[in-house]
Amino acid sequence: MKKIVLFVFISSLFLGCSNKIENVEKSFYYWKSNSWQLSDNEKARMHDLQVNKLYVKLFEVDHDANYGDFHISKKYLSYYGEHILTIIT
C-alpha cells in the first residue's frame, strides 16, 4: 500500500510539472560602451535570429570619494579614456 501511495505521489509530481512555455521572446543585452550604433553584422544577426527586444546599457556607475556613487552617461564615456569603471549587475 505504501508503494502505491508513493508511486501515485511521484507520478502526480511529474505530471503536474508539465507547464511548457509557449511563447518565448528573444532578446539581447547590448553592453558595448563605445557606440550607440549597431554594426551591419549585428543588425543582420538580430534579423536572422528574429530578436524582438534589445536591452541597452545607458550609463555606467562610478564611485568617487567626494561625490559618492554617480552615473556616467554613455555619450560621455569617450572622454574618460583608460579609466576603468565598475559595472554593477
N, C-alpha and C positions, 0 to 999 in steps of 0.2 A: 504494500500500500504506500509506503514512504517513497519507493522508487517511482511509482506512478505520479504521485503529487510532485515530486522533484522534476520529473520529465515534463509534466504539464506546465510547471512554473518556468522552467528553462525554455520550453517551446514558446510560451507566451512572451517571454523577453525578446526572443529572436524575431517573432512575428510582429511584435509591437514596434520594432526599430526599423521599419521599412520606409520611413519618410525620405523620399528622394527629392532632391532639389530639382525642380522642373526648369526654372529659368535662371541662368547664371549670366550676370552682366560682366563682360570682360572689361578690365580697366588696368591702367598702369599708373605708377607714381613717377613723375618726371622730376628728377632731383638736380639736374645739371645747373650749376650756378653761373655759368659764363654766358648764357644766351637765353633769350625768350623764344627764339625761333627753333622749330624742329627742322632737322635736315630732310632732304628729299627721301633719303633712305629710311629715316624714322617714320615719315608720313606714309610711305609705301608699306612698311611693315605693319603699321597700325591698320591700314586699309585691308591688307591681306588677312590679318588676324581678326578683323571685324570688331575692333575695340571701339566702345561707345563712350567711354569716360576716361579722362586723363586728370589725375591729381597733380597739381603743380606746386612746387615749393616756392613760396613768395618771398620769404625772408629767412635770414639766419638769426640766431640768438647768440649774443656775445656777452661777456662779463667784464666789467671794469671796476676797479676798487673805488673810484669816485662816483660813478653813475649806477653801479649795480648791474643787473641784467637789462639788456636793451636789444631791440631788434635792428637789423641792418637790412634795408630793402634790397631786393635783388638787383635793381637798376644801379645801385651804388657799389656793388661788390667789386667791380673792376678797379675801384680806387684804393682797395685795401691790399693789393699786390700779393705778397707772400704771407700775409698774416693768416695764421691758421685759426679757423673758427670751430667751436664745438657745436655739433648738431645734436639737438635734443630730440629723441624719438619717443 
